[in-house]
Each structure stands twice: as structure tokens, then as C-alpha cells.
Amino acid sequence: MEHTHTRATTVEQVRLVRSGHSTEYLGTLQLTAHHLTFTADTLELRIGYPQIHSAVLLRPPRLARRDSEQNARTYSAEELAAWALEGAISMRCHHFLFVTLRCVDVRALYDVFATVKQRACVASLAQLYAFDYGHSESGFDMRREFERQGVGAEGAGRFWRLSEINGGFQLCATYPALVGVPAKISDTTLTYAARYRSKSRLPVLSYLHANGASMTRASQPMVGLKQARSVQDEKLVEAILATSEPDGTPPRFKYEREHIIIDARPTTNAVANRAVGAGSENMDHYRRCRKEYLGIDNIHVMRDSLNKLAESLQHAPSAGVVARIQGSKSAWLGHIENILVGARSIVEAIDAGRHVLVHCSDGWDRTAQLTSLAQLCLDPHFRTLAGFATLVEKEWVAFGHQFTLRCGHLGHADRFRVTRASRRRSSSGGDSTSNVSSEPRDEPDPEDPAPPGLDALLQSGTTMFGRFASRALRGVQSRISSAIQAASDNLDDPDDVDPFFAEYPELQPDYMAPDAAATPQRRSNGFRLGRAKHDHETSPVFQQFLDCVFQLWVQHPTMFEFNERFLLDLFYHLHTAQFGTFLANNMKERAALGLAQRTASVWAWVRGRESEYKNPLYQGDASKRAVRVIVPNPKFVQYWSALFAGCDPAFAGECGSSGGSCGSSGVSCGSSSHARDALSLPPSSSSSAVVVAAGKEEESPTDSSNSTPPIDKLSIDDPLLSSNIWASSS
């Protein structure tokens, strides 16, 4: 008969340790509909499921089912509790908080992991917290913003118009309904020009500067191996360049290539895309323009860079502090520098009166970074709280940055892994738990030395190649040994049926819910082939933008109305799925989900806390010393310690001060005390079943059957503790 049980949602005697800190907290863990809440005497921590980047369940090592005399082995409650504590759940959060959970009840540990995975990996955005949190308006209006820039007004603005050709998202599914285009270009020409650009993202207005120079954005042209061209696209670009002429007409005898087409990609990437029908502009067909490649890497390189940095942070002896060599291996600051170099080129060109067209591949990642940073430098309005909100809404939300894919709001089942701690017999005869083999090695006989191996031969060389090859060989040997050891530790006896996966089938690596929508990559029995596509689409694009804004904020501390805490809170809420601002991949999806009517805007939340985000050094336009245009300095880039420290308001005591500063640097911690509503639970919440969130009550089941029994009531007859999963240690 199949064994079933009700999974625990309230677990007592849970131990929590934060990476980089030695303090261990003992408290109660509650799993509500949208949050994981841990409550101890001096700690109240709440983590939203979308904030969990990845987690690993370390199952306790196998227990011997027979003793040294081959008699059936029995275990006391204390022994089972000690054995259960050898298992753990290690979680990495998107805001660089790393925590480890342990429990004296192994079944409760498994229940927690299975429940967290289930609630973190959802099928649709409608299951996220934002749809239960409330509703508020963003206050953004695209037409009002373009009119503020002067579109349609006197001067250079009279050569631009606002077109509603994309109403209903018929022309381009990832563009806003209202776009700015040259006044002399008809909607028919726009329709044909869109066919020449990837995803139909034709060149449209992003920003109109006071001197008449414009910044437009697009996607890569569909050039291909046959060097295809589009007369309509060339006509559209020529009309954009002509908007700064006195009569709005292109000059007939002016051939200087003073205007710029920015291709954010490395040159090799752009050329390689010709093989798939895309590529970059053939400058023979775009008069008066020159092209610049910025060499900014793609989303996959950026994701790998952040993962390397996060791995260093997770194993750092002190939270948020990594060695210089570890930081350089991730190349994170190098990527930030490249983005700032590109933004500087755009700012200098537009400030000099030249038009700039910016694109990358699809025009919603690197393009959004560059256009946003350039406008931040060119227009003081965007350096205010209200202006920054407008900038994000326009360049990121309206122009189709894929927040859901890049942030992974739906979760990734492949990031929730299950492994087992290994138990090896020590030389003294006792058992020891380790993931590294401790087998004794044969000692060499000094009177009969072994012949030198390859490593010895390499070491005997004096060349740099010999030393490098020796280190490389040892590294390969170590990785192979670790892989073999890991496989051996997790290899079950084929004659034994592990009831763990029978009771928790969703924790198997290849599991996919049987009732999920059928696709060619899925089998009908609940298992799938290959990895989810969106798992490869995550990337810290918006985080890099915020990091670049922080660099500008440091370089020009009097030019920004907002402070560092504002940027940190935005980054925190990028992954909480509490607000509809950072959900969906484009305006068409947002309209289909009704995000504007069903969710709250992060900007309405910010407006209620403006006083907390004010920069006391801000000069503003009223000051005689105010500078309208600021220029990034790519050579002055620093590590954003407050972001990567992973400080949470719940750990204010560990951050070094009651004000929430991290370490000795004095910067504000990873998220403010207001970064999430009702972060501090009621003092008596350790026994309460109601978690207060944003003025609402989120019910947590209080049925006694849902609470885990004390360890002394656990039965050895439990299938997860039964002898058929215990291999003999002999």
C-alpha cells in the first residue's frame, strides 16, 4: 500500500545559519502561500519564493542496517536526531543571501524542500504574490513624456510625430502602442521598414535632446549572407538624421559620417549572426553614418559572470567580501566598465549634436542599458525620483525588456537539486561523514621508488609550459576524482527501491508535472527530455543597469535626487514578484494579464517613502553649480559592496549597526527596513499562524496534523527511515 502523509507547513526546531557568519538560530519555520518565514528569539526572516535562486537538499548519509555482529541495528531518538542534522537545505537568494536550514526531523526537512520547490516553480505569473498584494497606478504616460521632451513642439521637435501604428500591438508585439517617428515618414513606410528588423523592432525615438540631437533604438537588421537591404529602413534612418537640419530635409551634398550607429555586440557576434539571416548594417547604404561596435557580451556571458561572483560570495569567510583575484575571475566589473564606455560614447555624441541609433541583437537588453544610462547622463529630469521612474517605465517596461525571462520569476526546477552526504569508515573504525573520499593511500617504498609519472616529468621541466601543464593535469585529475566520488555516493543499489523518490517524485531531476501542457519535449509519464528553455534566458541585465547607475551616483554624488538605498530597494523588489512593474516580458503580455488593473506599481510604493530616498547632497537645477550633462568615467568603477553583501533587515545585528549598515563601510544594507512590507513580524509570531503582509493576513494552516511531531514520536517503520534504503556500511 502506498504511504502518504500531509506535508508540514509549520516546522519547529529548525536551525538556520547564514553564509559568512557563525551564528546559528533555532526557531520555527512557516511556509505560507508566497513566503518562507523563519522566526527565532532574535530573528524574523521572510523570503519570497521567487527570491530563491537555487537550493540544494543534502540528504543525510545512509545508515547501516546491521551492526558489526550482523544483527539488526536499531536507533534511538537521539541518534536519529543527530543523523537528521547531517542533512541540510542550502539556499541561494537572488539578493545574495545564502542560508542553510537543518532540522532534527528528516521528514520535515524533505517536506520543506519539496514545498519550497513546488511554490517557487509555478506555471503562470497569475500565481505570484503581486496578484494578491493589491493595486496601485504607476502614473506613467508615454505621450506626456515625449511632449516634455519637445516632440511635436517648436524647434527640432516639429520634425517628429507620435504614431499609433502599433495600437493593438499589430506591428510589433514588443513595442509600446505609441512610438515616436520622423514626421515625414508615413505609417506605410514604417510597416515595410519593420520587416527588415529582428522581431519587427524598427528604429523609433527613445530620447530627443534639447539641442535637437536624437537617440533612437532598434534591433539588428536582417542582412543575412546575401547582404539584404531595405530601402524603407534606409529612408527611415535618413529621415531621423534630417530632423536636426533647419528645414528637416537631408542635405544633398553633405557626406561626412558624423552620426553614429551603435552596435552593442562584439564584432564577431554581429558577423556570426549573418549565418542565421541577421547581422549588422552595411554602411554603404547608410550615408552620413559610421558604426561603432561596443563589445558588450551577451546574456549568457553575463549570467556566468554573476554565477562565478555569487559562488565566491557563498564561500567567502565574511559576507559580501571576496578576494580581488576571485572578483577578477568573474569579470563582473569589466562588464560594468564596458557598458559605461558605451554610454559615454553615446552621451558625448548627442551632446555634440550628433544623432545616435542604438541596437544589439533584439534590442531589449543591452540596448535598454545603453539608452537608459545615456538619458540619465543627458537629462537632469531622469536623475530625480519621478524622472527615474519614468525612465524605467519607458525604456524597460514599455519597450519590452523580458523581465520574467531574465529574472526567472516562474522558477527553474533544474536549480533545485537533491544529493546525499556520504559516510566513510575512518581508519579508526568509526564512521565519518564527508563528500570527499578519505580512503588511505599506499605509502611509497623509499627503497623501491616508483618510476616517474607524467606529472613528475612535467614538474621536472623548467619551462612555464611545463609548470602550467602540471597544474592543469592536477586540476583535471581532481575534477574527475570528485565526479567519480559524487556518483559513487549517490548511486543506489539497483535492487533497492528508494521510497524517497516514490514519495517525492517531483524532486527527481527529470520530473515534469503530468498535467502540464504537453509539448514535443515532454513525455506523457511526467518526465521531460532536455532543460526548460527559459532556464537559459535568465541574465542580470537590469541588475547591471542598477550597478551602472550606482557607479554614476558615486562619481557624481550631487547630481542625483535619490540615494543608494533607493537603488538597493529596487533591486530587492526586482525578484520579490510583489509588484507588477517587473513582471511579464512586454506590453502585449502585460495587457493580456491585466497587470495595470490587477497589481500594484513599485513607483506608487516609492512615492509613499520619498523622504527616505532623498539624497542630502542633491543640488538640483536651482543651484548655480548644477551641471546638466554628466559623463561616466569608466576608469573609476568600484565593487558595490552593499548590494553583494546580501544584508537583510532581519540580520541588522550582524550587519554591524542598528541602522542596517554592512560591515565597516557604512553603506546601507542590501534592502531597507521598508524593502518589503511588514518584514518585521509581531513579537509573538513564533506561535502565531498568521503572517501580516502589506496590511493583509496570509493564512497559514494551523491543523495539528500539519505540524511535525516531536522527534521522540517518530517511528522506525516510516518508509523514509526504513531499512530498505540503508546500505550496509561494511
C-alpha angles and dihedrals in degrees: 000000000000114000116229133174139175110261116238119248095177116050126184129205095031117162119213128191126180118219112257093023132087099209114112118201124205114203150111126301121209125190110203128175095277108009145051109221125193118190126188135156094275102017137066111177126176124184125183114225094238088057091065107096097183141338138199125206110209106199117210116261122270116277122225111249093201132044127227090281092053092249122140108274121228126192132212124227090256092053092049091049091051090047092050091053089062086070122073147171114232115195131190115199126205090242089059097258111144117193135171123208125200131178137188089226111069093194091055089051090055091045092053093050094047092048094047091050092048094051096040094052106058132169100228141018090243088075093062127103094253092074091056098038101075142258136281136152126251095214093220120143119181095200093050091051095051090047088053088056090053103256108163093008130108121298121025090345092073089071092062131071138184113243127200093197090122094057108140087017091267096140099040125005093204100047127083120259091249120054134175116235137161111284093232094058115090125218089247091060089048090054092055093042091054091061090064095057128074112263087002090280097152123184110285135164118281101165137000113205125214091250092058096257114132137208115211130182134209143144129263118293119249095243101145128175092304092060094238118195138194122217090198092054091048090048091051093051091047090052090051091054091048094058090086093053117101094249099025092248124124111250113248100215104033115104105159109132096226100139122077137227107200117208105188094198130090111267094245092054092051093049092045091056089068087077090065095045099268132085135129137307121289099230092207086078099045109070122202091019135105126192130232126193112208099192096224108162124237129260094270094057090047092050092051091048093054092045090055091050092046091051090054090049092050093055097037115122090228124040114261095002120114130173116258092244091053092050092049091052090060091051089210095140090045090059091048089052092051092052091050090049089056093047090050092054091052094046094050092047096049093043087055091054099258125134119239129201113196128196142145123181105307097359101236104093118034090018091057091049093052099042092047095049092046092052090046088058097041103044123047089203090072090054090066124084093251093043094050090053089052091049094054093044092050105038100032110023102032096038093053113257105177099238095166094052097039095046096037095228092167092056131234119252091201089066092063105078134178123212136158132236112239126230120209129182111246124223090259091060097255128116124257131185119228143138091217123072115252097187112149115252126224111257114230119246108243091208094052107039117194119243113266114269130213092275091053091049091050092048091052090063119093096206123106089237091058093052092045093048090050093054091045092051092051090049092052091047091051093050093048091049092049092049093050091047093049091049091049092049093052099038110113125207104265089222091057121079109214107221089198093077091036089060096034103035091155090068093065112108096239098041122129122174109263092225093054118117109281117245131171089259095057132076123221094237095070100267127106138208119231129357129298112272094227090058087073093047098066116109137153094245098137091040089057089051091053090047090053090048088053090053090052090046090054093046094047106028095168097050099070127074092203129066135224093269090065091058092046093052092049090053091048093053092045086082105027093081086216095125131046091223093086098038132099128024103255144356093271091058091044091054092048091051093044092230093161091057101034106039140049126252120236088220092062087052090049093050089059090057103038094129090060092054099048118122109224090206094056112126101186128195093297092070116093089220094054115127117213098200122041124190124215118238106214091188091063103065122142138188111264097230096176092058098046095041088080092216114175125195087241089065097049090129092057093045090070106251141039089248091067100250117157119237118313097318093087094223121137118267128256095279132007127244086260096046088106126022117254092002089156107067124210113285091246094050093110088084098026123104095203122083114199112221127170094337092309134102118237108200120225117196112259099186109133089228088066094057119086116249120242115272094251090062095056113114124221086222090073106119091227088058098036124121096250091080096045115091119204112263092213 
